[in-house]
Amino acid sequence: MRDGLGDLVGTRISVEPEIAMSGVLRFIGYILLLGLVLEVATRGKRVLRLATLVFVGVVLQAIWAVVALKLLHDFSFLGPKEAYEGVATGTFINRNSLATFLGFGVILGIGILVERDDQSRLRSSRKQNALNKLGFAGGFILLGIFVQLAALLATQSRLGLASTVVAMIATVLLVRRRAGVPTLRLAVELLILLVIAGLVVTVLAGGEGVMTRFLFASSEGQVRLTLYEQTLGMIGARPFSGFGMDSFGFAFEAFRAPPLLGVGTFDLAHNSYLMLWAEFGVVVGSIPPLLLTVAAVVLWRQMLSPRGFSGLAVAGLGVLVLGAVHSLGDFSLEIPANVYLFLIIIGLGLGQRKARNPVADAPFVNPAPQPAPQSAAVEKRTGTITFSGKAP
């Protein structure tokens, strides 16, 4: 380690406690947001309305990203770009973060279409053709998905495109599995989808420069692998306590060595799993991925349950796949805007319809007075009632 930074392996839990407090508040915000979404996600119409509203927000972000790039000459609200010139960034600074945001929107759109199809089948037993089944609202969702994909290509994000394609394929296969398709047929469909996706990406991404970046990725990949190697050395110095939340950029300077010297700054590990272990230690840093794994199991059950919102549960599983793949090579799930959207989709997928209570739900009716049996003789005496014969 460099001179003057040797105390980083000391006994302090965090090497940057003031910065760590802002991270703690951020995590509390994530937990509160998820709790609010779970509280809302109990009624079908309300869940679908919220999901559609969020989807519209992502579509607007996609439209702005394309307009700012193509029509406003790469405009940015933050002033002239210092990086990522000539590619779509929208209101984000980093194109990969925008790509992840748009990918989440694409998966949410697929989930909404599935959920709308489920609800329409419950309402109507008549067979409908595909166009009538889709409807105006479904057509709007489908158009929004294509707009998001176009903006995603304009970001020229290799990992963003790859993880979105993987998540889309996984989402479609989940929908097919839910429909009862056998495993062997699913495997054949997977191969077909991979071929189609490869051809489409090659044709469309080539015009947006994404394929060029794929072809010339070897030098960047070497820098990234070196970063991971030195981050592992950083984790090895404090494997159980870590260096503290949001302290990676400061602590990594003590471990950075050639060939990363003079290559710029590395305030993030570009791998969310390594980042968690470096900041929290291996034990605590493994808790978030484990919790998301538990969420995946619950989403799977909700997808198959009649009380769950199957389409949105599929979307939740899809964004988990997207986030898991993208986190292997970047830090999009360390950007709050992406985490908010990520948790909203998962929360909607975890939602469950409230069980109906016919007694509690029935309107109160004042019972009609029952006539006295014919066998009973009623006699009034000084405010009392006496019965002779059989009691009623």
C-alpha positions in Angstrom: 0.0 0.0 0.0 1.1 3.6 -0.5 2.7 5.6 2.2 0.3 7.2 4.6 -2.6 4.8 3.8 -1.4 1.9 5.9 -4.0 2.6 8.7 -6.8 1.4 6.3 -6.3 -2.1 7.7 -6.9 -0.8 11.2 -9.8 -1.5 13.6 -12.2 1.1 12.3 -15.5 -0.3 10.8 -15.6 2.4 8.2 -12.7 4.5 6.8 -15.1 7.2 5.8 -17.9 7.2 8.5 -19.4 10.6 7.4 -19.9 9.3 3.9 -21.2 6.0 5.2 -24.1 7.7 7.0 -25.4 9.0 3.7 -25.3 5.5 2.4 -27.2 4.2 5.4 -30.0 6.8 4.8 -30.1 5.8 1.1 -30.6 2.1 2.0 -33.3 3.0 4.5 -35.1 4.8 1.6 -34.9 1.7 -0.5 -36.5 -0.4 2.3 -39.3 2.1 2.9 -40.0 2.4 -0.9 -40.3 -1.4 -1.1 -42.6 -1.5 1.9 -44.9 1.1 0.4 -45.1 -0.7 -2.9 -45.9 -4.0 -1.1 -48.7 -2.2 0.8 -50.2 -0.9 -2.5 -49.9 -4.2 -4.4 -53.0 -5.9 -3.1 -55.6 -5.1 -5.8 -55.4 -6.0 -9.4 -56.5 -2.7 -10.9 -54.4 -0.6 -8.6 -51.3 -2.8 -9.3 -51.7 -2.7 -13.0 -52.4 1.1 -12.9 -49.2 1.7 -10.9 -47.2 -0.6 -13.2 -48.4 1.2 -16.3 -47.7 4.6 -14.8 -44.1 3.6 -14.0 -43.8 2.1 -17.5 -44.9 5.5 -19.1 -42.2 7.2 -17.1 -39.5 4.9 -18.5 -40.9 5.5 -22.0 -40.7 9.3 -21.5 -37.1 8.8 -20.5 -36.4 6.8 -23.7 -38.1 9.5 -25.8 -36.1 12.3 -24.2 -32.8 10.3 -24.6 -33.4 10.0 -28.4 -34.6 13.6 -28.8 -31.7 15.0 -26.9 -29.2 13.0 -28.9 -30.7 13.2 -32.4 -32.6 16.5 -32.5 -30.9 18.6 -29.9 -27.4 17.7 -30.9 -26.5 15.6 -27.8 -28.0 18.0 -25.3 -27.5 17.5 -21.6 -29.1 19.4 -18.7 -25.7 19.2 -16.9 -24.0 21.2 -19.6 -21.5 20.0 -22.3 -20.7 16.4 -21.9 -17.3 15.4 -20.6 -17.8 11.8 -21.6 -20.1 9.6 -23.7 -20.4 12.2 -26.5 -22.5 11.0 -29.4 -24.4 8.4 -27.4 -27.7 8.6 -25.6 -27.6 9.3 -21.9 -30.9 10.9 -21.2 -31.0 12.5 -17.8 -28.3 10.1 -16.7 -24.5 10.8 -16.8 -23.5 7.2 -17.7 -24.9 5.4 -20.7 -24.7 2.0 -19.0 -27.0 3.3 -16.2 -29.5 4.6 -18.7 -29.3 1.2 -20.6 -30.1 -0.7 -17.4 -33.0 1.7 -16.7 -34.5 1.2 -20.2 -33.9 -2.6 -19.9 -36.0 -2.7 -16.7 -38.7 -0.8 -18.6 -38.7 -3.3 -21.4 -39.1 -6.2 -19.0 -41.9 -4.3 -17.1 -43.7 -3.8 -20.4 -43.6 -7.6 -21.1 -45.0 -8.3 -17.7 -47.8 -5.7 -18.1 -48.8 -7.4 -21.4 -48.9 -10.8 -19.7 -50.9 -9.4 -16.7 -53.4 -7.7 -19.0 -53.9 -10.9 -20.9 -54.5 -12.8 -17.7 -57.1 -10.3 -16.5 -58.9 -10.2 -19.9 -59.1 -14.0 -19.9 -60.7 -13.9 -16.5 -63.3 -11.4 -17.6 -64.2 -13.0 -20.9 -64.5 -16.7 -21.8 -64.9 -16.0 -25.5 -62.0 -16.6 -27.8 -60.5 -13.4 -29.3 -58.0 -12.8 -32.1 -54.6 -11.4 -31.2 -55.4 -7.8 -32.3 -58.6 -7.6 -30.2 -56.9 -9.3 -27.3 -54.1 -6.7 -27.4 -56.4 -3.7 -27.5 -55.4 -0.1 -27.6 -53.7 0.0 -24.2 -51.8 -3.2 -25.1 -50.7 -1.7 -28.4 -49.4 1.4 -26.6 -47.4 -0.9 -24.2 -45.9 -2.7 -27.2 -45.0 0.5 -29.0 -43.4 1.7 -25.7 -41.2 -1.4 -25.6 -39.9 -0.7 -29.1 -39.2 2.9 -28.2 -37.2 1.8 -25.2 -35.3 -0.7 -27.3 -34.4 2.0 -29.8 -33.1 4.2 -27.1 -31.2 1.3 -25.6 -29.4 0.8 -28.9 -28.6 4.5 -29.0 -26.7 4.2 -25.7 -24.2 1.9 -27.4 -23.9 0.0 -24.1 -22.6 -3.5 -24.7 -23.4 -5.0 -21.3 -26.7 -3.1 -21.1 -27.8 -4.6 -24.5 -26.5 -8.1 -23.6 -28.1 -8.2 -20.2 -31.5 -6.9 -21.5 -31.5 -9.5 -24.3 -30.7 -12.3 -21.8 -33.5 -11.0 -19.5 -36.0 -10.8 -22.3 -35.3 -14.4 -23.3 -35.6 -15.5 -19.7 -38.9 -13.6 -19.3 -40.4 -15.2 -22.4 -39.3 -18.7 -21.3 -40.8 -18.1 -17.9 -44.1 -17.1 -19.5 -44.0 -20.3 -21.6 -43.1 -22.4 -18.6 -46.0 -21.0 -16.7 -48.3 -22.0 -19.6 -47.2 -25.6 -19.1 -44.7 -26.0 -22.0 -42.5 -29.1 -21.5 -38.8 -28.7 -20.7 -37.5 -30.2 -24.0 -39.7 -27.9 -26.0 -38.5 -24.9 -23.9 -34.9 -25.9 -24.7 -35.6 -25.8 -28.4 -37.4 -22.5 -28.1 -34.4 -21.1 -26.2 -32.1 -22.0 -29.1 -34.4 -20.4 -31.6 -34.7 -17.3 -29.5 -30.9 -17.0 -29.1 -30.4 -17.3 -32.9 -33.2 -14.7 -33.6 -31.8 -12.4 -30.9 -28.3 -12.7 -32.3 -29.4 -11.8 -35.8 -31.5 -8.9 -34.7 -28.8 -7.5 -32.5 -26.2 -7.8 -35.2 -28.4 -6.0 -37.8 -29.7 -3.2 -35.5 -26.8 -2.7 -33.2 -24.3 -2.4 -36.1 -26.0 0.8 -37.2 -25.7 2.3 -33.7 -22.1 1.5 -33.1 -22.7 -1.2 -30.5 -21.1 -4.0 -32.5 -18.0 -1.9 -33.1 -17.6 -1.5 -29.4 -18.0 -5.3 -29.0 -15.3 -5.9 -31.5 -12.8 -3.5 -29.8 -13.5 -4.6 -26.3 -10.2 -6.5 -25.6 -8.2 -3.6 -24.2 -11.0 -2.3 -22.0 -11.6 -5.9 -20.8 -8.0 -6.2 -19.7 -8.3 -3.0 -17.6 -11.5 -4.3 -16.1 -9.9 -7.7 -15.2 -7.0 -5.9 -13.6 -9.4 -3.8 -11.6 -11.2 -6.9 -10.3 -7.9 -8.5 -9.4 -6.8 -5.6 -7.3 -10.3 -5.3 -5.8 -9.9 -8.9 -4.6 -6.7 -8.0 -2.9 -8.5 -5.2 -1.2 -11.2 -7.6 0.0 -8.5 -9.9 1.3 -7.1 -7.2 3.5 -10.4 -6.8 5.4 -12.5 -9.8 4.5 -14.9 -9.7 7.4 -15.5 -6.0 8.2 -14.9 -4.4 4.8 -13.9 -0.7 4.5 -17.3 0.8 5.1 -20.3 1.9 3.0 -19.5 4.2 0.0 -15.8 4.1 0.9 -14.5 2.1 -2.1 -13.0 5.1 -4.0 -11.0 6.3 -1.1 -9.8 2.9 0.1 -8.9 1.5 -3.3 -6.2 4.2 -3.8 -4.2 2.2 -1.2 -4.3 -0.9 -3.4 -4.2 0.6 -6.9 -1.1 -0.5 -8.7 0.2 -0.6 -12.3 -1.2 -0.8 -14.9 -4.1 1.1 -13.4 -2.0 4.1 -12.2 -2.7 7.1 -14.4 -5.7 5.5 -16.1 -8.2 7.7 -14.4 -10.2 7.3 -11.1 -11.9 4.2 -9.9 -14.5 5.2 -7.4 -16.5 2.1 -8.1 -15.5 -1.5 -8.6 -17.5 -2.0 -11.8 -18.8 -5.2 -10.3 -21.6 -4.9 -7.7 -20.7 -8.2 -6.0 -17.1 -7.3 -5.4 -18.2 -3.8 -4.4 -20.4 -5.2 -1.6 -17.7 -7.5 -0.3 -15.1 -4.7 -0.4 -17.3 -2.3 1.5 -19.2 -4.6 3.9 -17.1 -7.7 4.1 -17.8 -11.1 2.7 -20.4 -12.1 5.3 -22.6 -8.9 5.4 -21.9 -8.1 1.8 -23.5 -11.4 0.7 -26.8 -10.6 2.4 -28.3 -8.4 -0.4 -27.7 -11.1 -3.1 -29.2 -13.7 -0.8 -32.2 -11.6 -0.1 -32.8 -11.1 -3.8 -32.4 -14.9 -4.3 -35.2 -15.4 -1.7 -37.3 -12.8 -3.5 -36.8 -14.8 -6.7 -38.2 -17.9 -5.0 -41.2 -16.0 -3.8 -41.7 -14.4 -7.2 -41.7 -17.9 -8.8 -44.4 -19.0 -6.4 -46.4 -15.9 -7.0 -46.1 -16.5 -10.7 -47.8 -19.9 -10.3 -50.3 -18.9 -7.6 -53.9 -17.8 -8.4 -53.6 -15.1 -5.8 -50.5 -13.6 -7.3 -50.1 -11.1 -10.2 -48.5 -13.6 -12.5 -47.4 -11.1 -15.2 -45.8 -8.8 -12.8 -44.2 -11.7 -11.0 -42.6 -12.7 -14.3 -41.4 -9.1 -14.7 -39.9 -9.2 -11.2 -38.0 -12.4 -12.2 -36.9 -10.8 -15.4 -35.4 -7.7 -13.8 -33.6 -9.9 -11.3 -32.0 -11.7 -14.2 -31.1 -8.4 -15.8 -29.7 -6.9 -12.6 -27.7 -10.1 -11.8 -26.1 -10.2 -15.2 -25.4 -6.5 -15.5 -23.9 -6.4 -12.0 -21.2 -8.8 -13.1 -19.5 -6.1 -15.1 -20.9 -2.7 -14.0 -22.4 -0.6 -11.3 -25.9 0.2 -12.5 -27.6 -1.2 -9.4 -25.5 1.2 -7.3 -27.3 4.2 -9.0 -30.4 5.1 -6.9 -32.7 5.8 -9.9 -32.1 2.3 -11.1 -32.6 0.8 -7.6 -35.9 2.6 -7.2 -37.2 1.2 -10.5 -35.8 -2.2 -9.7 -37.5 -2.4 -6.3 -40.8 -1.1 -7.6 -41.0 -3.8 -10.2 -40.0 -6.5 -7.7 -42.5 -5.1 -5.1 -45.3 -5.2 -7.7 -44.4 -8.8 -8.5 -44.4 -9.8 -4.9 -47.9 -8.3 -4.4 -50.8 -10.7 -3.5 -54.5 -10.2 -3.8 -56.3 -10.0 -0.5 -58.4 -13.0 0.2 -62.1 -12.1 0.0 -64.2 -12.5 3.1 -67.8 -13.0 1.9 -69.2 -12.4 5.4 -67.2 -9.2 5.9 -67.7 -8.0 2.4 -71.5 -8.5 2.4 -73.6 -5.3 3.0 -75.3 -5.2 6.5 -79.1 -6.0 6.2 -81.3 -5.5 9.2 -83.0 -8.8 9.8 -86.8 -8.9 9.5 -88.6 -9.8 12.7 -89.6 -13.5 12.8 -93.2 -14.3 13.6 -93.9 -16.2 16.7 -94.7 -19.9 16.3 -98.4 -20.8 16.2 -98.0 -23.1 19.2 -96.9 -20.3 21.5 -99.5 -18.2 23.4 -98.3 -14.7 24.2 -99.7 -12.8 27.1 -98.7 -9.4 28.3 -98.8 -8.6 32.0 -97.4 -5.5 33.5 -94.5 -5.2 31.0 -93.5 -8.9 31.0 -94.0 -11.6 28.4 -95.0 -15.1 29.5 -95.2 -18.1 27.2 -97.4 -21.1 27.4 -96.9 -24.2 25.3 -93.7 -24.7 23.3 -91.1 -22.0 23.7 -90.2 -20.3 20.3 
